[in-house]
Amino acid sequence: MSNKTKVAIVTGAGRYRGIGRSTALVLANKGINVVVTGTGRDPNTYPDDEKQIGWKDVYSTADEINKLGVKSTAFITDVSSEDSVKEMINNVIKEYGQIDILVNNAAAPNGADRVSVINLQDSLFRNVINVKLFGTFYCSKYTAKEMIKKGNGGRIINISSVMGKSGRANTSAYNAANFAIDGFTQALAKEVAQYNITVNTICPGLIDTARMDVLGRDSNWEKRIQEIPLGRAGSHEEVGELIGFLCQKEASYITGQALNINGGTLTER
């Protein structure tokens, strides 16, 4: 198929400085129509740079894409809810007729779950798992059904983390969700390969996005930078470009993989 007939869904695409928005723009620049989803964040919680430019979450991302000459639609979707995901998928099929690419980027923000296991509330643990893991499960399940029905193959790309390969203190919920994403990717890749659908995981290291604002950019940030062999944090644009590559025909023989993009901090599988 020509890129101009392809349709992608990118979840968690509402932040101005985020992997989701960058991925959506990379795909749009390739001529692909892009559906973007987000949670409908309270504007009062937007970072200052978003407030200053009048940012409107996924609606602004969709506006940027439409200005590139391809079609984009924004949906407010709770990916942790099966009914919400089914509604979103059904609406995409009604409007576009197909889904060719799915990027599961949605995740719970850094927050109160970043504590030791003995101090971690089960509600916080469940929320991280529900958004990251169940969100990936629901979106992949119903997208894969539509891809198989259409018969044109497809690409499913899940966003995990280096913490899906290496545990870190005080991140047990996030570790658990991302380790599970990697295993889920391997299983799904083998199940849908017969339909010419590839499934891969991207495992970013420290990426300078709005999600990192809670860490600040002080001495602690600099200490983490010093731990990176390449000596800098990655950019959300770089992650978006890697995802874009996996959507090209040149990547059609790559499936079931968990690809690192971390500046050399983790070099094992």
N, C-alpha and C positions, 0 to 999 in steps of 0.2 A: 504493500500500500504506500501511496504517497504520504508524506508527513502531514500534508494539509487535510487529509481525511482522518488522521489519528486523533484520539482523545485520551488525555491523561487526567488522573485524579491525584492531587497532592494534598495530603492532610497536614494540619498544623502549619498553614501557610500565611498566617495573618501578621506575623511580626516583621517589622521593617528590616531589622537586623536578624535574619533567621535563615536556617537551611531551607525551610519550606518555600519561602518567597524566592530565594535565589534559584532553587531547583525549578520552580514554576516558570521563572523568566528564562532560564536556559532552555527548557523545553519549548517555550513559546517562540524563542528566537530560532528554533529549528523548524518552525512552522506548524507546531503541534497545538491543537486546541487544548486548553487546560482548565479543569474544574478545580477550584481551591476551597478547602474547608477550614473552619476554625470554630472556636467555642463561643465567639461573640463576647470577647473580653469587655469588662467595664472600662470605659474610656478614662476613668479616674485613676486606673492602675497603669496606664500607658507610661513608658519612660519619657523623659523630657524631649528627646529628639522626635518622637512620634507626635507628641502634643504640639510641638513647634511647627510641624509641617502639615498639621490637620489630618493626620493619618486615621484611617477608618478600617483598620484590621483587614480581613479578607476582601472587603469591598474595594479597598485601595489597591491591593494586589491584582484583583481582577481588572480594575481600570487600567493599570499599567500594561497588562497583557493585551487588552482590547486595543490599546493604542499602537501595539506592534502589528496589528493587522490580522490577528487570529482571534478566535472567539474564546471568551472566558466567562464562567458563571461561578458565583460564590454561594456557598451553603453554610449555614450554621449547623454544625453536626456534633453530637456527643458520641464520639467513637466508642466509648465504653458501653453504650446502649445498643443492643442488637436492633431494636426497632428503629432507632435514629439512623443507624447505618443502612438498614434495608430501605428506609424512606429515601435517603440520599442516593443510593444506587439506582432505585427505581426512577427517581427524577432525572438522573443523568441519562439513563436509557431512553426515557421519554423525549428528552431534549436533543440528544446526540445520536442515539441509536446503537452505541457501542462503547466499549472501554478497551483501550489497547495498552495502557500503562497505569500502574498504581504505585504510588510512593507513600509508604506508611511512615510518616514523619512525626505524627502527633505524640506528645509525651507530657506527663505532668511536670509542672515547673519545679525547679529546685526550691526546697522549702523545709518544712518542719520534719520531713522524713529523714533528713541527713543527721541522724543521731545513732548512738550505739543500739544494738539489738535489744538490750535489756531495758532501754528507755523508749523504744519505738512503739507507738500506739498501733494496734492492729488496723484501725480505720485508715491511717496514713499508708501503711503497707499495702492494704487492699486498693487504695486509690491509685497508687503508682502501677500496680499490676493491672488494674482494670483499664486504665487509659493506654498504657504501653502495650501490654500483651493481649488483652481481650480486644483492644482497638485494632491491632494488627490482625488478629484472628478473624474478627467479624468482617473487616474490610477485604481481607484476602479471600475469605470464603465466598462472599457474594460477588466479588469481582471475578474470581476464577470461574464461577458458574456462568457468568455472562461471556467471558472470553471463550470458554469451551463451546457454548451455544453458538457463538458467532463463527468460530472455526478459523480465525485468522491468527492464532497464537497470541502472544502478549508478553509483557514484562512486569514482574512484581518486584519491587525493591523496598526492603525493610531497613529502617535506620536503627541500628543498635549503638554500640559504644565500645571503646577499649575496655570498659568496665563490664562488658559482656564476655570478656576473655580473661580478665584478671580482677580479683576481688580487692576492694579498698575499704578500709575502716570507715564506719559511719555512713555507708551507702548500700546497706544490705538489700533494701527494697529495689533500688535501681539496678544493683548487680543481678538480683534474681530475675527481674523483668528482662534484662538484656541477654543474660545467659540463655533464657528460655527462647528469646527471639532467634538466636543463632540456631538452636536445635529445631525450632519450628520451620525455619527457612530450609534446612537440609531435608526435612521430611516432605514439605510441600513441593520442593524442587523435583524430587523423585516421583511424586504422585502426578504432577502435571506436565512432565517432560514429554510424554506421549502426545500432548496437544500443542507442542511447540511453544510452550510457555516457560520462560526462564524465571527463576526466583533467586535473588541474591540479597545479601546483607551488607550494608556499609557500616563500618565501625570507626567513627571519628574519635580523635583524641581531644585535646583542649582546642576548642574552636571559639573564636571571639564573636559571640552572639549576644543578644539581649538576655538570654538565659543565664549568662555569666555575670550579669550586673550585680546580682546578690553577693558575689564574691568581692566586688570592688576591683579597683585597678591599682591597689597599693602594694606594699612590700610582699604580701602573701601571693599576689598575682605574679609579681616578679620572680618569686621563689619557684613557682610552678613553671614559669617560662624557662628558668635555668635548668630544669629537669629534662627539657626537650632537646635532643641532639641538634636539631636544626635551629634552635635558639629563638623560636617565635611561636606564637599561637597560629593555628590555621584560620582561614577565613571561610565564611559560609559560602562565598562564591566558589571557592576551590572544591568544597564538598558537592555543590550543585553541579559543577562541571563533571565530576566523577560519575554522579548519578546520570547525567545526560549521556555520557559515553556508554553506560550500560544499556541505554535505550536505543543505541544505534545498531545497524546491521553488523558492524565489525565486532560487536560483543555477543553475537548470537550463540556462541559455543561456550559461554561462561554461565554456569548455573550451579546453585547449591553452595556458593562461596560466601565467605565472610571477609570482606576486603578492608584492610586497615588504611586509614588516612590520619596519621598521628604525629608526623614529624620525626619518627624513629623511636618514640617512647616505648613501643611494644612491637617486637619484630616477629613474634611467634604467631601461629595460626589463630 
